[in-house]
Amino acid sequence: RWRNVYADTLYGDGSNLTNLPSTGGATPVVITANRTAAASDYVFVNASGLTVTLPSSPSAGDSVKIRIIGTNYATIARNSSNIESAAADFYHDLADKCATFTYANSTLGWQVGC
């Protein structure tokens, strides 16, 4: 049995991946094309230059986790809600790292954490 296996690149659409970690009810999704996330998604970005759009009309406490696989990068589109109190999209390029976007309110918008 393999434990703590790390990969820089995954091939395919991820439909055959099993036993992905999920905490707090997050739904794992591997993407290779632009996607609009739903609350509770755990998005694995497996291509460069993609846009992950945060949910529209979020409620306080909604969260989306986004993990960059390897040296890929993505733009996190705010979908009309602020990110860290700013009306600007978020650029995520930290290799093999994740960011959790949790919605607070209409002023603060999505707060970025780990």
Summary of the structure (lengths in Angstrom):
residues: 114
radius of gyration: 13.9
end to end distance: 28.7
largest distance: 47.8
contacts: 313
relative contact order: 0.18
helix: 0%
strand: 39%
